[in-house]
């Protein structure tokens, strides 16, 4: 089996930490996973990827982080056929903002709009909750493993 790419976009680094923890959870369960920054990923490779995990924080008033924006721009410009792609999604945000977890919603909408199929529920961490983002992410990852 090809490694599952765990693609992250972040502003402060928290989404990268979450990606690392999800990869470790997958690898410990026997699912080969590699962490890749969204800004370094070629969206044309998505159509042949099988399954990926996308992780992004929401920045400011609902914007995509600087490292997610190039990925999103490439999706909208290149419009790859993603009908063979399955993906899981996890977002980080702060519910004290009206645009709580807006960035993962944008990515999910655009991936499905290009034909990709989402597996599992979108995982979400709320900074206001006081819960560890890595704890929430690894619990969510365990629910995704059986769907891969």
Helices and strands as residue ranges (DSSP letters): E 4-9, H 14-28, E 33-37, G 38-40, G 43-48, E 51-59, E 63-64, H 66-78, E 86-93, H 102-113, E 117-118, E 123-126, G 127-129, H 133-145
